[in-house]
Amino acid sequence: MPYINFSEDDLYRANNADLVSYLGGCGGHVKKVGSTYQYVYTDGSGTHDSVTVHGGKWYDHKNQRGGYAVKFLQEFLNFSFQDAVVELLGGHCSAQTVSSPGAAPESVVKPFELPEPNSNMRRVFAYLTKQRFIDPQIISHFAHEHKIYEDSKYHNAVFVGMDENGTPKQASVRSTISFGKIFRLTVANSDTKYSFSHFGNDGKLFVFEAPIDMLSFITLYQKDWKDHSYIAMNGVYESAILKALENHSELKSVYLCTDSDEGGIEAAERLRDILREHGYTDIFRIMPQQKDWNECLKQCYGAEYLPAVPHERKELYLQSVAELNEIKINPNRIANDLIAIYNSADRIRLAEFSVAASEHFLKIAGEEFPLEQMKNRLAAEYKCYQDKGTTATKLCKLQSAMTAGLEQLRKPSQTAAELKITARKLYDIADHALRLSTEETLVQRVELKETSEETPSDEPQFSQAMCM
């Protein structure tokens, strides 16, 4: 295909194409889960459903990356950049086609460039104050620091990330329209190590998913706000946080203020682990009572708001752990009984038996580890951002854990150290059994919901800081 010089409007429309509609029209497998959709695909390692899709935006929780519609076609459907844009535009674009016989056009990487500013920011100011309820003085503060402004072409809100010398390095753009598709993007060639932020001097860093969340939180909690430090990640990526901590050695305490939904809860857990790996120990979670901090702000002003969305998988797993019962085992029949319970497909019973057997071997090794302590350990070690995969995937993991556990059980005359290894492998069986049980319950719930939605009814319908 000849080189196509796409206009900004073409790229805007392509990136905001409705991926669910597109995939439905070309045979792609998407399924609705709550308010979002999951894209199901198969590769060399099996079938996956870790990609969530909403409008033209997608995020792959398994590989922790995401983007807009054009990148989706490149990543999952093997389109080139040019073909992806043309495909999403339906072949209709305002671009100029440039023939280049005998040689492909040279790839020119443009330097980072901020969108042209408007002569005023009346539209952005009105949007942030009247629709988002952010305090005008807080907006003015960031505007005077040239961190918020209105672009001249589309009148979008531009949020600027600066380096330690005050040089713009990154910018995110958000539309100010109150209807139709919401437009968000990161300006091309932004340095993701920098983001919209404010740095005080009291050693506290508050972390948010987006600039409006950050501004909303400051509006809600204005006392001494300039003394604190704040950063918006523009998603759930950690590079900007790590760079901020590297450049500001006075920052000691990190408060993860990500959304109260599945993505935000997983992001908080993942960021906690990454920060711990980098030596930070004072990590706290501040969860908004509604879906995000702007929804909390809307609630304060009596506007319609989105409620918090629980992490259903995590809650189910923790509930199963809490409800585990103490059972007696026959020390002479552990392997045989383990196999029999596994074959019965009673996942909870398998978890209870495995935990009891694990306690038994730890006691022989000289360690007392009662049931409540074991349950606390299961709950503390569970990481929802790592609990991905279908029921088939989780069944395979349970089978592998069973194989490893049975091999360990068959070893004669075990030392104290080997007994602890046996206990750990039995503990792993319990963990995988609970994860599989959770996934099976979620699948059943989806199937029941789909069945109930398909069944016609004549009935009338009515609508109605924590340490980490």
SULHUBEL-V397600 format. One record per pair of residues at least 12 apart in sequence whose ideal C-beta (glycine too) atoms are under 10 Angstrom apart, sorted by the first residue. I is the first residue (numbers start at 1). J is the second residue. Records with the same first field share a line. If there is no record, write none. Layout:
I->J / J
//
This chain:
1->80 / 82 / 83 / 86 / 97
2->82 / 97 / 98 / 99 / 100 / 101 / 104 / 105
3->82 / 95 / 96 / 97 / 98 / 99 / 100 / 104 / 105 / 106
4->81 / 82 / 83 / 85 / 86 / 93 / 95 / 96 / 97 / 98 / 105
5->95 / 96 / 97 / 98 / 105
6->70 / 81 / 82 / 85 / 86 / 89 / 93 / 94 / 95 / 96
7->93 / 94 / 95 / 96
8->94 / 115 / 153 / 154
9->93 / 94 / 95 / 153 / 154
10->85 / 86 / 88 / 89 / 92 / 93 / 94 / 95
11->68 / 70 / 85 / 88 / 89 / 93 / 95 / 185 / 188
12->56 / 68 / 154 / 175 / 183 / 185
13->56 / 69 / 85 / 88 / 89 / 90 / 92 / 93 / 94 / 181
14->56 / 68 / 69 / 70 / 73 / 81 / 84 / 85 / 86 / 87 / 88 / 89 / 90 / 93
15->56 / 57 / 67 / 68 / 69 / 70 / 71 / 72 / 84 / 85 / 88 / 183 / 184 / 185
16->55 / 56 / 57 / 68 / 69 / 70 / 88 / 175 / 180 / 181 / 182 / 183 / 184 / 185
17->55 / 56 / 68 / 69 / 70 / 72 / 73 / 84 / 85 / 87 / 88 / 89 / 90 / 181
18->53 / 54 / 55 / 56 / 69 / 88 / 181
19->37 / 39 / 51 / 53 / 54 / 55 / 56 / 57 / 58 / 68 / 69 / 72 / 73 / 76 / 88
20->32 / 36 / 37 / 39 / 53 / 54 / 55 / 56
21->55
22->53 / 56 / 69 / 72 / 73 / 77 / 87 / 88 / 90
23->37 / 39 / 40 / 53 / 72 / 73 / 76 / 77
24->37
26->77 / 87
28->40 / 41 / 53 / 76 / 77
29->41 / 42 / 47 / 49
30->49 / 51 / 53
31->49 / 446 / 450
32->446 / 449 / 450 / 453
33->49 / 52 / 262 / 312 / 442 / 446 / 449
34->52 / 261 / 262 / 309 / 312 / 446 / 449
35->54 / 261 / 306 / 309
36->52 / 53 / 54 / 55 / 57 / 58 / 59 / 261 / 262 / 263 / 309
37->51 / 52 / 53 / 54 / 55 / 58
38->50 / 51 / 52 / 53 / 61
39->51 / 52 / 53 / 58 / 60 / 72 / 76
40->390
41->60 / 75 / 76 / 77
43->76
45->62 / 393
46->389 / 390 / 392 / 393 / 396
47->389 / 390 / 392 / 393
48->60 / 61 / 62 / 63 / 388 / 389 / 390 / 393
49->61 / 62 / 388 / 389 / 390 / 393
50->62 / 63 / 64 / 388 / 389 / 390
51->63 / 65 / 66 / 72 / 75 / 76
52->66 / 262 / 263
53->66 / 69 / 72
55->68 / 69 / 181 / 182 / 183
56->68 / 69 / 70 / 72 / 88 / 181 / 182 / 183 / 184
57->69 / 72 / 181 / 182 / 184 / 185
58->71 / 72 / 75 / 76
59->235 / 236 / 263
60->72 / 75 / 76 / 388
61->236 / 262 / 263 / 266 / 267 / 270 / 384 / 385 / 386 / 388
62->385 / 386 / 388 / 389
63->75 / 388
64->235 / 236 / 237 / 238 / 266 / 267 / 270 / 385
65->235 / 237
66->235 / 236 / 237 / 263
67->185 / 186 / 235
68->88 / 183 / 184 / 185 / 186
69->84 / 85 / 87 / 88
70->82 / 83 / 84 / 85 / 87 / 88
71->84
72->84 / 88
73->85 / 87 / 88
82->95
109->188 / 189
110->188 / 189
111->188 / 189
112->168 / 169 / 170 / 171 / 187 / 188 / 189 / 190 / 191
113->168 / 171 / 187 / 188 / 189 / 190
114->146 / 149 / 151 / 158 / 160 / 168 / 170 / 171 / 173 / 187 / 190
115->149 / 150 / 151 / 152 / 153 / 154 / 156 / 158 / 160 / 171 / 173 / 187
116->151 / 152 / 153 / 158
117->146 / 149 / 150 / 151 / 152 / 158
118->149 / 150 / 151 / 152 / 153 / 154 / 155 / 156 / 158
119->150 / 152
120->149 / 150 / 152
121->139 / 140 / 143 / 148 / 149 / 150 / 151 / 155 / 157 / 158
122->150 / 155
123->150 / 154 / 155 / 156 / 157 / 176 / 177
124->139 / 143 / 148 / 149 / 150 / 151 / 155 / 156 / 157 / 158 / 174 / 176
125->139 / 140 / 143 / 148 / 150 / 157 / 176
126->176
127->150 / 155 / 156 / 157 / 174 / 175 / 176 / 177 / 178 / 212
128->142 / 143 / 148 / 157 / 174 / 176 / 211 / 212 / 215 / 216 / 219
129->219
130->178
131->176 / 177 / 178 / 294 / 298 / 303
132->157 / 176 / 212 / 215 / 216 / 219 / 294 / 297 / 298 / 301 / 303
133->215 / 216 / 219 / 220 / 294 / 297 / 298 / 299 / 300 / 301 / 302 / 303
134->212 / 214 / 215 / 216 / 218 / 219 / 220 / 294 / 297
135->215 / 216 / 218 / 219 / 220 / 222 / 225 / 297
136->219
137->219 / 222
138->198 / 214 / 215 / 216 / 218 / 219 / 222 / 225 / 226
139->157 / 215 / 219
141->198 / 215 / 218 / 225 / 226
142->159 / 160 / 196 / 197 / 198 / 211 / 214 / 215 / 218
145->160 / 162 / 166 / 198
146->158 / 160 / 162 / 166 / 168
147->159 / 160 / 161 / 162 / 166 / 168 / 171 / 196 / 197 / 198 / 211
148->160 / 196 / 211 / 215
149->171
150->176
151->171 / 173 / 187
154->173 / 175 / 176 / 177 / 183
155->175 / 176 / 177
156->172 / 173 / 174 / 175 / 176 / 177 / 183 / 184 / 185
157->172 / 173 / 174 / 175 / 176 / 184 / 211 / 212
158->171 / 172 / 173 / 174 / 187 / 196 / 211
159->171 / 172 / 173 / 174 / 186 / 195 / 196 / 197 / 210 / 211 / 212 / 214 / 215 / 232 / 234
160->172 / 187 / 190 / 194 / 195 / 196 / 197 / 211
161->186 / 187 / 190 / 191 / 192 / 193 / 194 / 195 / 196 / 197 / 211 / 231 / 232 / 234 / 240 / 243 / 244
162->194 / 195 / 196 / 197
163->191 / 193 / 194 / 243 / 247
164->194 / 199 / 243 / 244 / 246 / 247 / 248
167->191 / 194
168->187 / 190 / 191 / 194
169->189 / 190 / 191 / 192 / 193 / 194 / 195 / 243
170->186 / 187 / 189 / 190 / 191 / 192 / 193 / 194 / 195 / 196 / 197 / 234 / 240
171->185 / 186 / 187 / 188 / 190 / 194 / 195 / 196 / 234
172->184 / 185 / 186 / 187 / 190 / 195 / 196 / 210 / 211 / 232 / 234 / 235
173->185 / 186 / 187
174->210 / 211 / 212
184->210 / 234 / 235
185->234
186->234 / 235
190->234
191->239 / 240 / 243
192->233 / 234 / 235 / 237 / 238 / 239 / 240 / 243
193->237 / 239 / 240 / 241 / 242 / 243 / 244 / 246 / 247
194->231 / 239 / 240 / 243 / 244 / 247
195->208 / 210 / 211 / 214 / 231 / 232 / 233 / 234 / 235 / 237 / 239 / 240 / 241 / 243 / 244
196->208 / 210 / 211 / 212 / 214 / 215 / 230 / 231 / 232 / 233 / 234 / 240
197->211 / 214 / 229 / 230 / 231 / 232 / 233 / 240 / 241 / 243 / 244 / 248
198->214 / 215 / 218 / 225 / 226 / 228 / 229 / 230 / 231 / 232
199->226 / 228 / 229 / 230 / 231 / 244 / 247 / 248 / 250 / 251
200->224 / 225 / 226 / 227 / 228 / 229 / 230 / 248 / 250 / 251
201->226 / 227 / 228 / 229 / 248 / 250 / 251
202->224 / 226 / 227 / 228 / 229 / 250 / 251 / 252 / 253
203->227 / 228 / 229 / 248 / 249 / 250 / 251 / 252 / 253 / 282
204->227 / 228 / 229 / 230 / 250 / 251 / 252 / 253 / 254 / 255 / 282 / 284
205->228 / 229 / 230 / 231 / 241 / 244 / 245 / 248 / 250 / 251 / 252 / 253 / 254 / 255 / 256 / 280 / 282
206->218 / 221 / 225 / 228 / 229 / 230 / 231 / 232 / 253 / 254 / 255 / 256 / 257 / 284 / 286
207->229 / 230 / 231 / 232 / 233 / 236 / 238 / 240 / 241 / 244 / 254 / 255 / 256 / 257 / 258 / 267 / 268 / 271 / 275 / 283 / 286
208->230 / 231 / 232 / 233 / 234 / 255 / 256 / 257 / 258 / 259 / 264 / 288 / 292 / 293
209->232 / 233 / 234 / 235 / 236 / 237 / 257 / 258 / 259 / 261 / 263 / 264 / 267 / 268 / 292 / 293
210->232 / 233 / 234 / 235 / 258 / 259 / 292 / 293 / 294
211->230 / 231 / 232 / 233 / 234
212->232 / 292 / 293 / 294 / 297
213->230 / 232 / 233 / 257 / 258 / 259 / 264 / 288 / 292 / 293 / 294 / 295 / 296 / 297
214->230 / 231 / 232 / 233 / 257 / 293 / 294
215->230 / 232 / 293 / 294 / 297
216->257 / 288 / 292 / 293 / 294 / 295 / 296 / 297 / 298 / 300
217->230 / 232 / 255 / 257 / 286 / 288 / 292 / 293 / 294 / 296 / 297
218->230 / 293
219->293 / 294 / 296 / 297 / 300
220->288 / 293 / 294 / 296 / 297 / 300
221->286 / 293
228->253 / 255
229->244 / 245 / 248 / 250 / 251 / 253 / 254 / 255
230->244 / 255 / 257
231->243 / 244 / 245 / 251 / 254
232->257
233->258 / 267 / 271
235->263 / 267
236->258 / 259 / 263 / 264 / 266 / 267 / 268 / 270 / 271 / 385
237->267 / 271
238->267 / 270 / 271 / 274 / 275 / 278
241->254 / 256 / 271 / 274 / 275 / 278 / 280
242->271 / 274 / 275 / 278 / 280
245->275 / 278 / 279 / 280
246->278
251->280 / 282
252->280 / 281 / 282
253->280 / 281 / 282 / 283 / 284
254->271 / 272 / 275 / 280 / 281 / 282 / 283 / 284 / 285 / 468
255->282 / 283 / 284 / 285 / 286 / 465 / 468
256->268 / 269 / 270 / 271 / 272 / 275 / 283 / 284 / 285 / 286 / 287 / 466 / 468
257->284 / 285 / 286 / 287 / 288 / 292 / 293 / 465
258->270 / 271 / 285 / 286 / 287 / 288 / 292 / 293
259->287 / 288 / 290 / 291 / 292 / 293 / 294 / 295 / 306 / 308 / 309
260->287 / 288 / 289 / 290 / 291 / 292 / 293 / 295 / 296 / 306 / 307 / 308 / 309 / 310 / 311
261->288 / 291 / 292 / 306 / 307 / 308 / 309 / 310 / 311
262->309 / 310 / 311 / 312 / 313 / 314 / 384 / 385
263->309 / 311 / 385
264->287 / 288 / 291 / 292 / 308 / 309 / 311
265->285 / 287 / 308 / 309 / 310 / 311 / 313 / 314 / 315 / 384 / 385
266->311 / 313 / 314 / 383 / 384 / 385 / 386 / 387 / 388
267->385
268->283 / 284 / 285 / 286 / 287 / 384 / 385 / 468
269->285 / 311 / 314 / 382 / 383 / 384 / 385 / 386 / 468
270->383 / 384 / 385 / 386
271->283 / 285 / 385 / 468
272->284 / 285 / 383 / 385 / 468
273->383 / 385 / 386 / 468
275->468
276->468
281->468
282->467 / 468
283->467 / 468
284->465 / 466 / 467 / 468
285->465 / 466 / 467 / 468
286->465 / 466
287->308 / 465 / 466
288->308
289->305 / 307 / 308
290->305 / 306 / 307 / 308 / 309
291->305 / 306 / 307 / 308 / 309
292->305 / 306 / 308
294->306
295->307 / 308
296->308
311->384 / 385 / 387
312->384 / 438 / 441 / 442 / 445
313->382 / 384 / 387 / 388 / 435 / 438 / 439 / 441 / 442
314->379 / 382 / 383 / 384 / 385 / 387 / 438
315->384 / 438
316->434 / 435 / 437 / 438 / 439 / 441 / 442 / 445
317->378 / 379 / 382 / 384 / 387 / 431 / 434 / 435 / 437 / 438 / 439 / 441
318->375 / 378 / 379 / 382 / 384 / 434 / 438
319->434 / 438 / 441
320->347 / 348 / 351 / 375 / 378 / 433 / 434 / 435 / 437 / 438 / 441
321->351 / 355 / 374 / 375 / 376 / 377 / 378 / 379 / 380 / 382 / 430 / 431 / 434 / 438
322->375 / 376 / 378 / 379
323->348 / 352 / 375
324->348 / 351 / 352 / 355 / 356 / 371 / 372 / 374 / 375 / 378 / 430 / 434
325->348 / 349 / 352 / 355 / 356 / 371
326->352 / 355 / 356 / 359 / 370 / 371 / 372 / 374
327->349 / 352 / 353 / 355 / 356 / 357 / 371
328->353 / 356
329->352 / 353 / 354 / 355 / 356 / 357 / 359 / 360
331->357 / 360 / 361 / 364
334->353 / 354 / 356 / 357 / 360 / 361 / 405 / 406 / 409 / 422 / 426
335->357 / 405 / 406 / 408 / 409 / 410
336->409
337->353 / 357
338->350 / 353 / 354 / 357 / 402 / 405 / 406 / 409 / 426 / 429
339->402 / 406
340->353
341->353 / 354 / 433
342->354 / 398 / 399 / 402 / 405 / 406 / 429 / 433
345->395 / 436 / 437 / 440
346->433 / 437
347->394 / 395 / 398 / 430 / 432 / 433 / 434 / 435 / 436 / 437 / 438 / 439 / 440 / 441
348->430 / 433 / 434 / 437
349->433 / 437
350->398 / 402 / 429 / 430 / 432 / 433 / 434 / 436 / 437
351->378 / 427 / 429 / 430 / 431 / 432 / 433 / 434 / 435 / 436 / 437
352->371 / 430 / 433 / 434
353->426 / 429 / 430 / 433
354->374 / 401 / 402 / 405 / 423 / 425 / 426 / 427 / 428 / 429 / 430 / 431 / 432 / 433 / 434
355->369 / 371 / 374 / 375 / 377 / 378 / 423 / 426 / 427 / 429 / 430 / 431 / 433 / 434
356->371 / 374 / 426 / 430
357->405 / 409 / 422 / 423 / 425 / 426 / 427 / 429 / 430
358->374 / 377 / 405 / 420 / 422 / 423 / 424 / 425 / 426 / 427 / 428 / 429 / 430
359->371 / 373 / 374 / 423 / 426 / 427
360->419 / 422 / 423 / 426
361->408 / 409 / 414 / 416 / 418 / 419 / 420 / 421 / 422 / 423 / 424 / 425 / 426 / 427
362->374 / 416 / 419 / 420 / 422 / 423 / 424 / 426 / 427
363->419 / 423
364->414 / 416 / 419 / 420 / 422 / 423
365->414 / 415 / 416 / 417 / 418 / 419 / 420 / 421 / 422 / 423
366->416 / 419 / 420
367->416 / 419 / 420 / 423
369->423 / 427
374->423 / 427 / 430
375->430
377->427 / 431
378->427 / 430 / 431 / 434
381->427 / 431
382->431 / 434 / 435 / 438
386->435
387->431 / 434 / 435 / 438 / 439
388->439
389->435 / 436 / 439
390->439 / 443
391->435 / 436 / 437 / 438 / 439 / 440 / 442 / 443
392->436 / 439
393->435 / 436 / 439
394->432 / 433 / 434 / 435 / 436 / 437 / 438 / 439 / 440
395->432 / 436 / 439 / 440
396->432 / 436
397->428 / 431 / 432 / 435 / 436
398->428 / 429 / 431 / 432 / 433 / 434 / 435 / 436 / 437
399->432 / 436
400->428 / 429 / 432
401->425 / 426 / 427 / 428 / 429 / 430 / 431 / 432 / 433
402->425 / 428 / 429 / 432 / 433
403->425
404->421 / 424 / 425 / 426 / 428 / 429
405->422 / 424 / 425 / 426 / 427 / 428 / 429 / 430 / 432
406->425 / 429
407->422 / 425
408->421 / 422 / 423 / 424 / 425 / 426
409->422 / 425 / 426
//
